[in-house]
Amino acid sequence: MSTQTMTDKLFTIRYKCDDVSHLAIKDEAVCARCAGKSCNSFCPAEVYSWDEAAKTNHVAYENCVECGTCRIACASDNVAWVYPKGGYGISYRFG
């Protein structure tokens, strides 16, 4: 049996990227006060990354697999998440 990394599995999906993000940080000040910065580790697609110099959370929405983890796991409810508009987003396929 073959062992694949998460990155290998994420590479198999198809995604049509919109120019407008469907993800947003509601308030950067909340992120700055957050001790755990858990959003940087709970996302399987590594969408969120903390920029210590700028004190902001970078959101790479282009990587999002639309699992919804971020809207549930942020203890401060500081992530605005909606599905991408019609025709954009992820296309899963079997195999």
C-alpha distances in whole Angstrom, upper triangle without the diagonal:
4,7,10,13,16,18,15,15,19,19,18,21,24,27,31,33,36,39,40,37,37,36,39,40,43,45,44,46,44,41,43,44,41,40,36,35,32,32,31,28,27,26,22,24,26,29,32,33,36,39,41,43,44,43,41,38,36,35,32,32,31,27,28,25,28,26,30,29,31,34,33,32,35,38,41,40,40,38,39,36,37,35,35,38,37,35,34,31,27,26,22,21,18,15
4,6,10,13,14,11,12,16,16,15,18,22,25,28,30,33,36,37,35,34,33,36,37,41,42,41,44,42,39,41,42,39,38,34,33,30,29,28,25,25,24,20,21,23,26,29,30,33,35,38,40,41,40,38,35,33,32,29,29,28,24,25,23,26,24,28,27,29,32,32,31,33,36,39,38,38,35,37,34,35,33,33,36,35,33,31,28,25,24,21,19,17,14
4,7,10,12,10,10,14,14,14,17,21,23,27,28,32,34,35,32,32,31,33,34,38,39,38,40,38,35,37,38,35,34,30,29,27,26,24,22,21,21,17,18,20,23,26,26,30,32,34,37,38,37,35,32,30,29,26,27,25,22,23,21,24,22,25,24,26,29,29,27,30,33,35,35,35,32,34,31,32,31,31,34,34,32,30,27,23,23,20,19,17,15
4,7,8,6,7,10,11,11,14,18,20,24,25,28,31,31,29,28,28,30,31,35,36,35,37,36,32,35,36,33,32,29,27,24,24,22,19,19,18,14,15,17,20,22,23,27,29,31,34,35,34,32,29,27,25,23,23,22,18,19,17,21,19,23,22,24,27,27,25,28,31,33,32,32,30,31,28,29,28,28,31,31,29,27,23,20,20,17,17,16,13
4,5,5,6,9,10,12,14,17,19,23,23,26,28,29,26,26,25,27,28,32,33,32,34,32,29,31,32,29,29,25,24,21,20,18,16,16,15,11,12,13,17,19,20,23,25,28,30,31,30,28,25,23,22,20,21,19,16,17,16,19,18,21,19,21,24,24,23,25,28,30,29,29,27,28,26,27,26,26,29,30,28,26,22,19,20,18,18,17,15
4,5,5,6,9,10,12,15,16,20,20,23,25,26,23,23,21,24,25,28,30,28,31,29,26,28,30,27,26,23,21,18,17,16,13,13,11,8,8,10,13,16,17,21,23,26,28,29,28,26,22,21,19,17,17,16,13,13,12,15,14,17,16,17,21,21,19,22,25,27,26,26,23,25,22,24,22,23,26,27,25,22,19,16,17,15,16,16,15
4,5,5,6,9,11,14,15,18,18,22,23,24,22,22,21,23,24,28,29,28,31,29,26,28,30,27,27,24,22,20,18,16,14,15,12,9,8,10,13,15,16,20,22,25,27,27,27,25,21,19,18,15,16,14,11,13,12,16,15,18,17,18,22,22,21,23,26,28,27,26,23,25,22,24,22,22,25,26,24,21,18,16,17,15,16,17,16
4,6,5,7,10,13,15,18,19,23,25,26,24,24,24,26,28,31,33,32,34,33,30,32,34,31,31,27,25,23,21,20,18,18,16,12,11,13,16,19,20,24,26,28,31,31,31,28,25,23,21,18,19,17,13,15,14,17,17,20,20,21,25,25,24,26,29,31,30,29,26,28,25,26,24,23,26,27,25,22,19,16,16,14,15,15,13
4,5,6,8,11,13,17,18,22,24,25,23,22,22,25,27,30,32,31,34,32,29,32,34,30,31,27,25,22,21,19,18,17,14,11,10,13,15,19,20,24,27,29,32,32,31,29,25,23,21,18,18,16,13,13,11,15,14,18,18,20,22,23,22,24,28,30,28,28,25,26,23,23,21,21,24,24,22,20,17,14,13,11,12,12,10
4,5,6,9,10,14,15,18,21,21,19,19,19,22,23,27,29,28,31,30,27,29,31,28,29,25,23,21,18,17,16,15,12,9,7,11,12,16,18,21,24,27,29,29,28,25,22,20,17,14,14,12,9,10,8,12,12,16,16,17,20,21,20,22,26,27,26,25,22,23,20,20,18,18,21,21,20,17,14,11,12,10,12,13,12
4,6,8,10,13,14,18,20,22,20,20,21,23,25,29,31,30,33,32,29,31,34,31,31,28,26,24,21,20,19,19,15,12,10,13,14,18,19,23,25,28,30,30,30,27,24,21,19,15,15,13,10,12,11,15,16,19,19,20,23,24,24,26,29,31,29,28,25,25,22,23,20,19,22,22,20,17,14,12,12,11,12,13,12
4,7,10,13,15,19,22,23,22,21,22,25,28,31,33,32,36,34,32,34,36,33,34,31,28,26,23,22,21,20,17,14,13,16,17,21,23,26,28,32,34,33,33,30,27,24,21,18,17,15,12,13,11,15,16,19,20,22,24,25,25,27,31,32,30,30,26,26,23,23,20,19,22,21,19,17,14,11,10,9,8,10,9
4,7,10,12,16,19,20,19,18,19,22,25,28,31,30,34,32,30,33,35,32,33,30,27,25,22,21,21,19,16,13,12,15,15,19,22,25,27,31,33,32,32,28,25,22,19,16,15,12,10,11,9,12,13,16,18,19,21,23,23,25,29,30,28,27,24,23,20,19,17,16,18,17,15,13,10,7,6,6,7,10,10
4,7,10,13,16,18,17,17,18,22,25,28,31,30,34,33,30,33,35,33,34,32,29,27,23,23,23,22,18,16,13,17,16,20,22,26,28,32,33,32,32,29,25,22,19,16,14,11,11,11,10,12,14,18,19,21,22,24,25,26,30,31,28,28,24,23,20,19,16,14,16,15,12,10,8,6,5,7,8,11,12
4,6,9,13,14,13,13,15,19,22,25,27,27,31,30,28,31,33,31,33,30,27,25,22,21,22,21,17,16,13,15,14,18,20,24,26,29,31,29,29,26,23,20,16,13,11,8,8,9,8,11,14,16,18,19,20,23,23,24,28,29,26,25,21,20,17,16,13,11,13,12,10,7,5,4,6,9,11,15,16
4,7,10,12,12,13,15,18,22,24,27,27,31,31,29,31,34,32,34,32,28,27,23,23,24,23,19,19,15,18,16,19,22,25,26,30,31,29,30,26,23,20,17,14,11,9,10,11,11,12,16,18,20,20,21,24,25,26,30,30,27,25,22,20,17,16,13,10,11,10,8,5,5,6,8,11,14,17,19
4,7,9,9,10,12,15,19,21,24,24,28,28,26,28,31,29,32,30,26,25,21,21,23,22,18,18,15,16,14,17,19,22,23,27,28,26,26,23,20,17,14,11,9,6,9,10,11,12,16,17,19,19,20,23,24,24,28,27,25,23,19,18,15,14,12,9,10,11,9,6,6,8,11,14,17,20,22
4,5,7,9,11,14,18,20,23,23,27,27,25,28,30,29,32,30,26,26,22,22,24,23,20,20,17,18,15,18,20,23,24,27,28,25,26,22,20,17,14,12,9,8,11,12,13,13,17,18,20,19,20,23,24,24,28,27,24,22,18,16,14,13,11,8,8,10,9,6,7,11,13,17,20,23,25
4,7,10,12,14,17,19,21,22,25,26,24,26,29,29,31,30,26,26,23,23,25,25,21,22,19,19,16,18,20,22,22,26,26,23,24,21,19,16,13,12,10,9,13,14,16,16,20,20,22,20,21,25,26,25,28,27,24,22,19,17,16,15,14,10,11,13,12,10,11,14,17,20,23,27,29
4,7,9,10,14,16,18,19,22,23,22,24,27,26,29,28,24,24,21,21,24,23,20,21,18,18,15,16,19,21,21,25,25,22,22,19,17,15,12,11,9,10,13,13,16,15,18,18,20,18,18,22,23,22,25,24,21,19,16,13,12,12,12,9,9,12,13,10,11,15,18,21,24,28,30
4,5,7,11,13,16,16,20,20,18,21,24,23,26,24,21,21,17,18,20,19,16,18,15,15,12,13,15,17,19,22,23,20,20,16,14,12,9,9,6,8,11,10,13,12,15,14,16,14,15,18,19,18,22,20,18,15,12,10,9,9,10,8,10,13,14,11,10,13,17,20,23,26,28
4,7,11,12,16,17,20,19,18,22,24,22,25,24,20,20,16,17,19,18,15,17,15,15,12,13,16,19,20,24,25,22,21,18,15,14,10,10,7,9,11,9,12,10,13,11,14,12,12,15,17,16,20,19,16,14,10,8,6,6,6,5,8,12,13,10,9,12,16,18,22,25,27
4,7,9,13,13,17,16,15,18,20,19,21,20,17,16,13,14,16,15,13,15,13,13,10,10,13,15,17,20,22,19,18,14,12,11,7,9,6,10,11,9,12,10,12,10,12,9,9,13,14,13,16,15,13,11,7,6,5,7,9,9,12,15,17,13,12,14,18,20,23,26,28
4,6,9,10,13,13,12,15,17,16,19,19,15,16,12,14,17,16,14,17,16,15,11,10,13,14,15,18,20,17,15,12,10,9,7,10,9,12,14,12,15,13,15,13,14,10,10,14,14,12,15,14,11,8,6,5,7,9,12,12,15,18,20,17,15,18,21,23,27,30,31
4,6,6,10,9,8,11,13,13,16,16,13,14,11,13,16,15,14,18,17,15,12,10,12,12,13,16,17,14,13,9,8,9,8,12,11,15,16,14,17,16,17,14,14,10,10,14,13,11,13,11,9,6,5,6,9,12,15,16,18,22,23,20,19,21,25,26,30,32,34
4,7,9,8,9,12,13,13,17,17,15,16,13,16,19,18,17,21,20,19,15,14,15,15,16,18,20,16,14,12,11,13,12,15,15,18,19,17,20,18,19,16,16,12,11,14,15,11,13,10,9,5,6,6,10,13,16,17,19,23,25,22,21,23,27,28,32,35,36
4,5,6,7,9,11,11,15,16,14,16,14,16,19,19,19,22,22,20,17,14,15,14,15,16,17,14,12,10,10,13,13,17,17,21,21,20,23,21,22,19,18,15,14,16,16,12,13,10,10,7,9,10,13,17,20,21,23,27,29,26,24,26,30,32,35,38,39
4,5,5,6,9,10,13,14,12,14,13,14,17,18,18,22,21,18,16,13,13,11,11,12,13,10,8,6,7,10,12,15,16,20,20,20,23,22,22,20,19,15,16,18,17,13,14,11,12,9,10,12,15,18,22,22,24,28,30,26,25,27,31,32,35,38,39
4,5,5,6,9,12,14,12,15,15,16,19,20,20,24,24,21,19,16,15,13,13,13,14,12,9,8,10,13,15,19,20,24,24,23,26,25,25,22,21,17,18,19,18,14,14,11,13,10,13,15,18,21,25,25,28,32,33,30,28,30,34,35,39,41,42
4,5,5,6,10,12,10,13,12,14,17,17,18,22,22,20,18,15,15,13,14,14,16,14,11,10,10,14,15,19,20,23,23,22,24,23,23,20,18,15,15,16,15,11,11,8,10,7,10,13,16,20,23,24,27,31,32,29,27,29,33,33,37,39,40
4,5,5,8,9,7,10,9,11,14,15,16,19,19,16,15,11,11,9,11,11,13,12,8,7,7,11,12,16,17,21,20,19,22,21,21,18,17,13,14,15,13,10,11,9,10,8,10,13,16,19,22,23,26,30,31,28,26,27,31,31,35,37,38
4,6,8,10,9,12,12,13,16,17,18,22,22,19,17,14,12,9,10,9,11,10,6,7,9,12,15,18,20,23,23,22,25,25,25,22,20,17,18,19,17,13,14,12,14,11,14,17,19,23,26,27,30,33,34,31,29,30,34,34,38,40,41
4,6,9,9,12,13,14,17,18,20,23,24,21,20,16,15,12,13,12,14,13,10,11,12,16,17,21,22,26,25,24,27,26,26,23,21,18,18,19,16,13,12,10,13,12,15,18,21,24,27,29,32,35,36,33,31,32,36,36,40,41,42
4,6,6,9,10,11,13,14,16,20,21,18,17,14,13,11,13,12,15,15,11,11,11,15,16,19,21,24,23,22,24,24,23,20,18,15,16,16,13,10,9,8,12,10,13,16,19,23,26,27,30,33,35,31,29,30,33,33,37,38,39
4,6,8,11,12,13,15,17,20,22,19,19,15,14,12,14,13,16,16,13,13,13,17,18,21,23,26,25,24,26,25,24,22,19,16,18,18,14,12,11,11,14,14,16,20,22,26,28,30,33,36,37,34,31,32,35,35,38,39,39
4,5,8,9,10,11,14,17,18,16,16,13,12,11,14,13,17,17,14,14,13,16,17,19,21,24,22,21,23,23,21,19,16,14,16,15,12,10,10,11,14,14,15,19,20,24,26,28,31,34,35,32,29,29,32,32,34,36,36
4,6,6,8,10,11,15,16,13,13,9,9,8,11,11,15,15,11,11,9,12,13,16,17,20,19,18,20,20,19,17,14,12,14,14,11,9,10,11,13,11,12,16,17,21,23,25,28,31,32,28,26,26,29,29,32,33,34
4,5,5,6,9,12,14,11,12,9,10,10,14,14,18,18,15,14,11,14,14,16,17,20,18,16,18,18,16,14,11,9,12,12,8,7,9,11,12,12,12,16,16,20,22,23,27,30,30,27,24,24,27,26,29,30,31
4,5,5,6,10,11,9,9,6,8,9,13,14,18,17,14,12,9,11,10,12,13,16,14,13,15,14,13,12,9,7,10,10,7,6,9,11,11,10,9,13,13,17,18,20,23,26,27,23,20,20,24,24,27,28,29
4,6,7,10,10,7,8,5,5,7,11,12,16,15,13,12,9,10,10,11,13,15,13,13,15,16,15,14,12,10,13,14,11,10,13,14,14,13,12,15,16,19,20,21,25,27,28,24,21,21,24,24,27,28,29
4,6,8,9,7,9,8,9,10,14,15,19,19,17,15,12,13,13,14,15,17,14,14,15,16,14,14,11,10,14,14,10,11,13,15,16,15,14,17,17,20,21,22,26,28,29,25,22,21,24,23,26,27,27
4,6,9,8,10,9,11,13,17,18,22,22,19,17,14,15,13,14,15,17,14,12,13,13,11,11,7,7,11,10,7,9,12,14,14,14,13,16,15,18,19,20,24,26,27,23,20,19,22,21,24,24,25
4,5,5,6,7,10,13,16,19,22,21,19,17,13,13,11,11,11,13,10,9,9,10,9,9,7,7,10,11,9,10,14,16,15,14,12,14,13,15,16,17,21,23,23,20,16,16,18,18,21,22,23
4,6,8,10,12,16,19,21,24,24,22,20,16,15,13,12,12,13,10,9,8,10,9,10,9,10,13,14,12,14,17,19,18,18,16,17,15,17,17,18,22,23,23,20,16,14,17,15,18,19,19
4,6,9,11,15,17,20,23,22,21,19,15,13,11,9,10,10,6,6,7,9,9,11,10,11,14,15,14,15,19,20,19,18,15,17,15,16,16,16,20,21,21,17,14,12,15,14,17,19,19
4,6,7,11,14,17,19,19,18,15,12,10,9,8,10,10,7,8,10,12,12,13,11,11,14,16,14,14,18,19,18,17,14,16,15,18,18,18,21,24,23,19,16,15,18,18,21,23,23
4,7,10,13,16,18,17,16,13,10,8,6,5,6,8,6,6,9,11,12,12,11,9,13,15,14,13,17,18,16,15,12,13,12,15,15,15,18,21,21,17,14,14,17,18,21,23,24
4,7,10,13,15,14,13,10,6,6,5,6,8,11,10,10,13,13,14,13,12,9,12,14,13,12,15,15,15,12,10,13,13,16,17,17,21,23,24,20,17,18,21,22,25,27,27
4,6,9,12,12,11,9,6,5,7,8,11,13,12,13,16,17,17,17,15,13,16,17,15,14,16,17,17,14,13,16,16,19,21,21,24,27,27,23,20,21,24,25,28,30,30
4,6,9,9,7,6,4,6,9,11,14,17,16,16,19,20,20,19,17,14,17,19,16,14,16,16,17,14,14,17,18,21,23,23,26,30,30,26,24,24,28,28,31,33,34
4,6,6,6,5,6,7,10,13,16,18,18,19,22,23,24,22,21,18,20,22,20,17,19,19,20,17,17,19,21,24,25,25,28,31,31,28,26,26,30,31,34,36,36
4,6,5,7,9,10,14,16,19,22,21,22,25,26,26,25,23,20,22,24,21,19,20,19,21,18,19,21,23,27,29,28,31,35,35,31,29,30,33,34,37,39,39
4,6,8,11,12,16,18,21,23,23,24,28,28,29,28,26,23,25,27,25,22,23,22,24,20,21,23,25,28,30,30,33,36,36,32,31,32,35,36,39,41,41
4,5,9,10,13,16,19,21,22,23,26,27,28,26,25,21,23,25,23,20,22,20,21,18,18,21,23,26,28,27,30,33,34,30,28,30,34,35,38,40,41
4,7,10,13,16,19,21,21,22,25,25,26,24,23,19,21,23,20,17,18,17,18,15,16,19,21,24,27,27,29,33,34,30,28,30,33,34,38,40,40
4,6,9,13,15,18,18,19,22,22,23,21,20,16,18,20,18,15,17,15,16,13,13,15,18,21,23,23,26,29,30,26,25,26,30,31,34,37,37
4,6,10,12,15,15,15,18,18,19,18,16,13,15,17,15,13,15,14,14,11,11,13,15,18,20,20,23,26,27,23,21,23,26,27,31,33,34
4,6,9,12,12,13,16,17,18,17,17,14,16,18,17,15,18,17,17,13,12,14,15,17,19,18,21,24,25,21,19,20,24,25,28,31,31
4,6,9,9,9,13,13,15,14,14,11,13,16,15,14,17,17,15,13,10,11,12,14,15,15,18,21,21,17,15,17,20,22,25,28,29
4,5,6,7,11,12,15,15,15,13,15,18,17,17,20,20,18,16,13,14,13,15,15,14,17,19,19,15,13,14,18,19,22,25,26
4,5,5,9,10,12,12,13,12,13,17,17,16,20,20,18,15,12,12,10,11,11,10,13,16,16,12,10,11,15,17,20,23,24
4,6,9,10,13,14,16,15,17,19,20,20,23,23,21,19,16,15,13,14,13,11,13,15,14,11,9,10,13,15,18,21,22
4,6,9,11,13,14,13,16,18,18,18,22,22,21,19,16,16,14,15,14,12,16,17,16,13,10,9,13,14,17,19,20
4,5,8,9,10,10,12,15,15,16,19,20,18,17,13,13,11,11,10,10,14,15,15,12,8,8,12,13,16,18,20
4,6,8,10,11,13,15,15,17,21,22,19,19,15,15,12,12,10,11,14,15,15,12,8,6,9,9,13,15,16
4,5,8,9,10,12,14,15,19,20,17,17,13,13,9,9,7,9,12,14,14,11,8,7,10,11,14,17,19
4,6,8,9,10,11,14,17,19,16,17,13,14,10,11,10,12,16,17,17,15,11,10,12,12,15,17,19
4,5,6,7,9,11,14,15,12,13,10,10,7,9,9,12,15,17,18,16,13,13,15,15,19,20,22
4,6,5,6,8,12,13,11,12,10,12,10,12,13,15,19,21,22,19,16,15,18,17,21,22,23
4,5,5,6,10,11,9,9,7,9,8,11,13,15,18,21,22,19,16,16,19,19,23,25,26
4,6,6,9,10,7,8,6,7,6,9,11,14,17,20,22,19,17,17,20,21,24,26,28
4,6,8,10,7,10,9,10,10,12,14,17,21,23,25,22,19,19,22,22,25,26,28
4,6,9,8,10,9,12,12,15,17,20,23,25,27,24,21,21,24,23,26,27,29
4,5,5,6,7,10,11,15,17,20,23,26,27,25,22,22,25,25,29,30,31
4,6,8,10,13,14,18,21,23,26,29,31,28,25,26,29,29,32,33,35
4,5,8,11,14,17,20,23,25,29,31,28,26,27,30,30,34,35,37
4,6,8,10,14,17,19,22,25,27,25,23,24,27,27,31,33,34
4,7,10,13,16,18,21,24,26,24,22,23,27,27,31,33,35
4,6,10,13,15,18,21,23,20,18,19,23,24,27,30,31
4,7,10,12,15,18,20,18,16,18,22,23,27,29,31
4,7,9,12,15,17,15,13,15,18,19,23,26,28
4,6,9,12,14,12,11,13,16,18,22,24,27
4,6,9,11,9,8,10,13,15,18,21,24
4,7,8,6,6,9,12,14,18,21,24
4,6,6,8,11,13,16,20,23,26
4,6,8,11,12,15,18,21,24
4,7,9,10,13,16,19,22
4,7,9,12,15,19,21
4,7,10,13,17,19
4,6,10,13,15
4,7,10,13
4,7,9
4,6
4
